[in-house]
Amino acid sequence: MNKSEDGRFFSPPWCGLYALTPDERDTRRLVDKVSAVIEGRPALLQYRNKLADSALKREQAAALLPLCRVAGVPLIINDDLALALEVGADGVHLGRDDGEAADARRVLGPGRIVGVSCYDEWSRVEAGVAAGVNYVALGAMFASATKPQAVRASFALLERVRREFAVAVVAIGGITLGNVAQVLDAGADLVAVISDVFDADDPGERTRAYAELLARPSTTP
């Protein structure tokens, strides 16, 4: 993975585990959980905490960044471009109501990562690609404990994105070691997981299990 002189990542790896942090108000516990996961070397780590206020998010993101730097794992901030800039994270992930991907790309420049949630919507995929995102996230691919009411995305949509665009494809929603092969066969480059990693008895070992399963040559240019 290429880096700029200041250590930032030009692009994410094109295959691997995309670990998303759980909702955790206790920063020390969050750091301990992430430390265990980082030992397994996920491809990316996204800081996501729907329970935290702005001050706690700043505290937690700042605490996670050095862990990611030492491990060489890019840190992505969920839903908050300003926070990503403030803490010097490696990129941002934007949902439907979190701002425009084109604005994030302009502000972050070409050397950092921009990803977008596309749910089951082809139009969002097209808009994201036009804005210059590094990846598009599709899902929920399976029933999700984190978002039980989430709209389900089809494997056909994932396959279509892989076929038509040279952009990394992230599958998200209800993914486990037991079903991850299905999204890989459909063309996913990265799999975004919360519960199956962070709720495991040994999160580091679970992360390594994903890494072994996902270590395959990329088809993305």
C-alpha positions in Angstrom: 0.0 0.0 0.0 1.5 3.3 -1.1 1.9 6.2 1.3 2.6 9.9 0.8 5.5 11.5 2.6 3.3 12.5 5.6 2.2 8.9 6.0 -1.3 9.1 4.6 -2.7 6.4 2.5 -3.3 6.9 -1.2 -5.9 4.2 -1.5 -7.3 1.3 0.6 -6.3 -2.3 -0.1 -8.6 -3.8 -2.6 -9.6 -6.8 -0.5 -9.9 -7.6 3.2 -11.9 -7.0 6.3 -13.3 -3.6 7.0 -13.8 -3.5 10.8 -16.4 -1.1 12.1 -16.3 -0.2 15.8 -19.2 -0.9 18.1 -21.2 1.7 20.0 -19.1 2.1 23.1 -19.2 5.0 25.5 -16.2 4.0 27.5 -13.0 5.0 25.6 -10.7 2.7 27.5 -12.9 -0.3 26.7 -13.1 0.8 23.1 -9.3 1.1 22.8 -8.9 -2.3 24.3 -11.4 -3.8 21.8 -9.8 -2.1 18.9 -6.3 -3.1 20.0 -7.3 -6.7 19.9 -8.8 -6.3 16.4 -5.8 -4.4 15.1 -3.6 -7.3 16.1 -5.4 -9.3 13.4 -4.6 -6.6 10.8 -7.9 -5.7 9.2 -7.6 -3.8 5.9 -9.4 -0.8 7.2 -10.9 0.4 10.5 -13.9 2.7 10.7 -14.6 4.6 13.8 -18.4 4.6 14.2 -20.3 5.4 17.5 -23.9 6.3 17.2 -24.2 6.8 21.0 -21.4 9.4 21.4 -21.6 13.1 21.5 -19.2 15.4 19.6 -16.7 15.6 22.5 -16.6 11.9 23.0 -16.2 11.2 19.3 -13.2 13.5 19.2 -11.7 11.8 22.3 -12.2 8.3 20.9 -11.1 9.0 17.3 -7.9 10.7 18.6 -7.3 7.6 20.9 -7.7 5.2 18.0 -5.5 7.0 15.5 -2.1 6.1 17.0 -3.1 2.4 17.2 -3.9 2.5 13.5 -0.8 4.3 12.6 1.5 1.8 14.4 -0.4 -1.1 12.7 -0.5 0.5 9.3 -4.3 0.2 9.2 -6.1 3.3 7.7 -8.6 4.9 10.1 -11.9 6.0 8.5 -14.3 8.3 10.3 -18.0 7.5 9.9 -20.4 10.3 9.0 -18.2 13.3 10.0 -15.9 15.0 7.6 -15.0 17.7 10.1 -13.9 15.2 12.6 -11.8 13.3 10.1 -10.0 16.5 9.3 -9.6 17.5 12.9 -8.0 14.3 14.0 -6.0 13.7 10.8 -7.8 10.5 9.9 -7.1 8.7 6.7 -10.6 9.2 5.3 -14.3 9.5 5.8 -17.4 7.4 5.2 -20.6 9.2 4.2 -24.1 8.0 4.5 -27.2 9.5 2.9 -27.4 12.6 5.1 -23.7 13.2 5.8 -22.7 15.5 3.0 -21.7 15.2 -0.6 -18.9 12.8 -1.6 -17.6 15.4 -4.1 -17.2 17.9 -1.4 -15.3 15.4 0.8 -13.0 14.5 -2.1 -12.3 18.2 -2.8 -11.5 18.9 0.9 -9.5 15.7 1.6 -7.7 15.7 -1.7 -6.6 12.7 -3.7 -4.4 11.2 -1.0 -7.1 10.2 1.5 -10.0 7.8 1.4 -13.7 8.6 0.6 -16.4 6.0 0.8 -20.1 6.1 0.5 -23.1 4.1 1.6 -25.2 3.2 -1.4 -27.7 0.8 0.3 -29.6 -0.8 -2.6 -29.5 2.3 -4.9 -27.8 2.2 -8.3 -28.1 6.0 -8.6 -25.9 6.4 -5.4 -23.3 4.1 -6.9 -23.2 6.2 -10.1 -23.0 9.5 -8.1 -20.2 8.1 -5.9 -18.1 6.9 -8.8 -18.6 10.3 -10.5 -17.4 12.0 -7.3 -14.2 10.0 -7.2 -14.9 7.8 -4.2 -12.5 5.0 -3.3 -15.3 2.6 -2.5 -19.0 2.1 -2.5 -20.7 0.2 0.3 -23.8 -2.0 -0.6 -26.1 -3.6 1.9 -27.5 -4.9 4.1 -26.5 -8.1 2.3 -28.0 -10.2 5.1 -30.2 -9.5 8.1 -28.3 -7.3 10.5 -28.4 -7.2 14.3 -26.9 -3.6 14.2 -29.6 -2.3 11.8 -32.5 -4.8 11.8 -34.7 -2.5 9.7 -32.1 -1.9 7.0 -33.1 -2.3 3.4 -31.6 -5.4 1.8 -29.3 -5.2 -1.2 -29.2 -7.9 -3.8 -26.2 -9.9 -4.9 -27.2 -9.0 -8.4 -26.5 -5.3 -7.6 -23.1 -6.2 -6.1 -22.3 -8.2 -9.3 -23.4 -5.3 -11.5 -21.2 -2.8 -9.7 -18.2 -5.1 -10.0 -18.9 -5.6 -13.7 -19.4 -1.9 -14.6 -17.1 0.2 -12.4 -13.5 0.1 -11.4 -14.2 1.0 -7.8 -13.8 -1.1 -4.7 -17.0 -2.7 -3.5 -17.8 -3.1 0.2 -20.4 -5.5 1.3 -22.1 -4.7 4.7 -24.9 -6.0 6.9 -25.1 -9.3 8.8 -21.8 -10.7 7.4 -20.3 -13.6 9.3 -17.5 -16.1 8.6 -20.4 -18.5 7.8 -21.8 -16.4 4.9 -18.9 -14.2 3.8 -18.0 -16.5 0.9 -21.3 -15.6 -0.7 -20.5 -11.9 -1.0 -16.9 -12.7 -2.1 -18.3 -14.9 -4.9 -20.5 -12.0 -5.9 -17.5 -9.7 -6.3 -17.0 -7.9 -3.0 -13.5 -6.6 -2.3 -14.0 -5.6 1.3 -16.5 -6.9 3.9 -17.7 -4.5 6.6 -18.3 -6.2 10.0 -19.1 -5.1 13.5 -20.7 -7.8 15.6 -19.1 -10.9 14.2 -15.7 -9.4 15.0 -16.1 -7.3 18.1 -18.5 -9.7 19.9 -16.2 -12.7 19.3 -14.5 -14.3 22.3 -11.2 -13.5 20.6 -11.6 -10.5 18.3 -8.0 -10.7 17.1 -8.3 -14.3 16.2 -11.6 -13.7 14.4 -10.0 -10.8 12.5 -7.1 -13.1 11.4 -9.7 -15.7 10.3 -11.3 -13.1 8.0 -7.9 -12.0 6.8 -6.9 -15.5 5.8 -10.3 -16.1 4.0 -10.1 -12.7 2.2 -6.5 -12.9 1.1 -7.1 -13.3 -2.6 -5.8 -11.5 -5.7 -7.8 -8.4 -6.5 -9.7 -7.9 -9.8 -9.9 -4.2 -9.3 -7.6 -2.1 -11.5 
